Amino acid sequence: MAERLQSICLAVAGLLGLCGVALAAAASHGADPRLLGGASAMCLAHAPALLALAALGSRLRLATAASLSIALGTAIFAGDLVLRHGTGHGLFPMSAPLGGMLMMFGWALVAVGALLPKRA
């Protein structure tokens, strides 16, 4: 199951990288780049992190849980900003803060996992 979740997180990393570049291009051509630029930054910051977590997954405790939290948080956060830019309203109330908290929780799992005994 953990291998399947890592594969999903790798796929999400690729999609986040793709979306990050596309959003950066869209932000540079729009009247107000703040929302799309922020979404792009989150996607481009977390896509490589997910790749690294997948690469370290066999050695870092909590890597899969951290990856899932970061991936879901980034998708919710960026999705809210993109929808807000396009329609004037977000995904659901408090979705951007929820996405941000999930990303922070994922990073906390990375820190805690680094302090736990390494996997064999």
Secondary structure, 3 states (H helix, E strand, C coil): CHHHHHHHHHHHHHHHHHHHHHHHHHHHHCCCCHHHHHHHHHHHHHHHHHHHHHHHCCCCCCHHHHHHHHHHHHHHHHHHHHHHHHHCCCCCCCHHHHHHHHHHHHHHHHHHHHHCCCCC
